[in-house]
Amino acid sequence: MLHINDLTYRIEGRLLFDQATAAIADGWKVGFVGRNGSGKSTLLKMIKGETLAGSDEISLRKNRRIGAVDQEAPASAASLLDTVLAQDSERAALLAEAETAADPHRIAEIQTRLADIDAHSAEARAGAILSGLGFSAADQARACSAFSGGWRMRVALAGVLFAAPDLLILDEPTNYLDLEGAIWLETYLRRYPYTALIVSHDRELLNNAVTHIMALDAGKLSVHPGGYDAYERKRAEARAQSLAFNARQEAKRRHMQAFVDRFKAKASKAKQAQSRVKALERMQTVAIPIEERTTPFHFPNPKPMAPPIVRAVDADLGYEEGKPVLRGVNLRLDHDDRIAILGPNGQGKSTLVKTIAGRLPPLAGNIYKHKKLGVAYFAQHQVDELKPKQSAYDHVRALVPDATEAQTRAAAARLGFGPEKADTPVEKMSGGEKARLLLGLITFHGAHLLILDEPTNHLDIDSREALVDALNDYQGAVLLITHDSHLAAAVAERLWLVNGGSAAPYEGDLGDYRALVLAAGKTPPRDDGKKNGAGRTGDSERLAARKLSADARRNLQPLKKAAETAEARVEKLNRTLERLDEALAEPGLFERNLARATKLSKERSALVDAIDQAETDWLAALETYEAAQEQASG
């Protein structure tokens, strides 16, 4: 599908690619990783033909279709569904021609082709994609102009997924999504029937949705079978092996050099000494890659505070009197809580944290806070509040106006802006640097509560891990909204679920929630039934639930066994797929033995179909078992 051959490329004198070579076969889903600024976006532009590269350096299969999300969907009067359907240009052209065609033969050709491309199920397929990305049926009928830029980015993503190009190129697709949309996208990409190249720093996506990792490091490209965790293990093992080899070589070198130094002047040992000199010259040296150290985050610890630090009592939250987004919120936050807030976008997560942060007053009820509570609130839109002409040094100086220049520069360095970066204007900083600066400024004086609303959108994988470390070292409370389930799992100890007009503790873990989202198709089922008291169902509902539990309990064991058997089949098939991918990744296979490569490719295609069906069977069995299990415990 895609071959990159000895690519060398510079921008403003900086070497991005140094004889970089890689090959991606049909059907592979490839996660493209590398540090921010290493050249990933530049390579995507080359592949799409937007940046000049020689035809002998980047080659694609003939007649292939490339699809990418380059900008948000236009703010037009067309509905979301029509906007997505229009992305299949062949279908749109055939339908338009069918309206005016008069020649019976041409009409027959049009209808045959429409059947071939499954045009008549297009609306259902487009609707399913939009639903997966968070748009209700009512939303899909609304005009694009009714949605903000972030939501129109989702529409653009839905359009390229619907068009199903031969080579799907995605650049940080989860940045536009909530956790639920990210989970759905993982599943969709894993089953995508064609080739995909995905730039992402989302570890879960890179572990769950791809078949290979393509890494860009020091101007070189390398392709590795498996997900990101497997790649990271191999990288660590390779570095350890290189270090061990070089240590052995260095010890041997020292020993031989000592012999030469000791005996080179003695006639009886001269021949042996000369032999060792030649051996020293021939000794192999293995280049060990220099690891770029990620600057750590540091959040000053607050002074201890008696719990609770925040308590919501029968609170209605929202922006307009009489139209609350959330009703009857009863939540408690202690000084050492680590809480991730779950729920689809638009359900009120940001409304909840803005109220806790003091940015919104409650519409009804009460929000009680410790009188000395210090809150640090991070949201992506706040990055725009940084002064573009001012540097990190200037921003820090505004916080400590009485400090000396040396003290101010030391404080900026603690935020990650040393001598080489402290005077860079904000307008020339990367997105990750702006996020780092904002995080440092809002936590500068040691807040008791750190509220983070999607903090990772501009951070690479290593910086995300540094953020995890800093949050786990921080001794205050943390409220976290994120689409990055790895970050949530690594930091949060409790979960809140915001959905259907309510906010309450969620008793399961992230694995339970992921299963719930997948089982529901997109979002957790909303409870639209009547409630009484403090949110407890009525007696008749409880009796009905208990009866359903008793009925379901009898069926648990066979359903559990069916799910386990289906899961074991998926694992077995995936192990076979890994072996096939390793064989296909053998250097020079397609040039040296095309017949074997073709045979393996066909076997892989059939195996992928078998895995898709096995996963469908497993998911169906798992959904049936979990539904029965939930009823039995009700």
C-alpha angles and dihedrals in degrees: 000000000000130000125183111193125191093323114187118179137163133193117200090339094309114123109230099166125027110190088316115186132184140147129209119194128213114282096020119134104209127193109209112209138176140122119296109274094021094116106267095131090046091056091049089054090051092051091049090048095245094117122044118258129155118263088234090055099050118025129175132190111271120262092014119150118225121203128188141158105243100160142356121284111271119265091246134148091249116110121251091249093051091046091055094043090053090063089076094075095180093055092046092050093047093049091049091049092047089061092062106023114120103172108097092214092052091046089053091049091050093050092046091051092046088054091047093055092043090240095163093064092047096104091052092048093047091047091051091052093048090048091051089053092053107270118132122216089260091051091052091060093051125095119264089236089067091068132075123246093263092055092045088056086060089051089052089050090050089051096054092045090051092049088057098205122200088245115032113197118194126178112200094327095175092062087082095047141076122231091270092052091047091053090050092048091052090057093044094050093046088059096038105130097214138048122298132188112195127186106203144148091196104114095198092052090048091050099042107033109037136073096200142021120223110198127199110203129158091346094306130110125216131177122212130183117239134030132308097277090054090049092049091051092050091048092051091046092049091050092048090050091049091049092048092047092049091048090054091045092049092050090049090046092052091049093050092044091051089053091050093047091048102044109024091098095050115091093210091057100033096102093050091047092051090049090055092048089057091046090052090054091052096047113123119240118202115211110232113206114241108239113225107227114231112227108243124235118237125199114186112235117244127231113269116273131193115248140284100047093175131019127179115201120190089325125174111204131195147094105269129052111251093015106080119181091205126028133202097000114187111178138144129207122195129199095259100038120132107195131173115201115220131194140098120288113271095032096100110272093130090042089056096049094043088056092048089048091053095247091117129035117225114258091218138355122028142291109201118197134181106262093235096043114141115201127196110196122192123188129158094243089060089069085073089059091067112104105253097208095048127083132226087262091055093049093049092046090057088060095049106029093165096053122106120249091255091052091048093050091048089052091049089050090054087057090055099266108116127173094294094053108025095090098042111119115242091241089064096047124103120245090257092052091050091050091048091050093049092048090051094048097049093048095040096109098042110265121208093217126038115198114191120187108189097329097169104061094108100029124102121225095269092049090049089054089049089053090051090052093049094048091049090051092047112099099204130083122284130205111188133191111182144146088211104096091185090061092046093049093047095049112024123084096177135030134217121197120212112191142124095017096307138093120203142145114282112221099202129071130249091272090057091048093049090053090047093052093048092046091051092048094239118346134030112267113267121231104234094165123111118270135197137194114004094348097296119141119247124265095259091052091049092051091050091048092051091051091051089049092053092050093047095046092066090059099046101097100053090042091050091050091049091052092048092049091050091048092050090053091052091050092049093050092047091052088053089049091053090054091049092049091051089052092048091048091060106126114256095005096132093048096041102041112012093168093057092043091052092048092050091047091053091047089050092050091052091046092052089054090050091050091050090053092043091051090049090051091046093049091049091049091045093049091050092049095045092048090051091045091051091050092048092054094045 
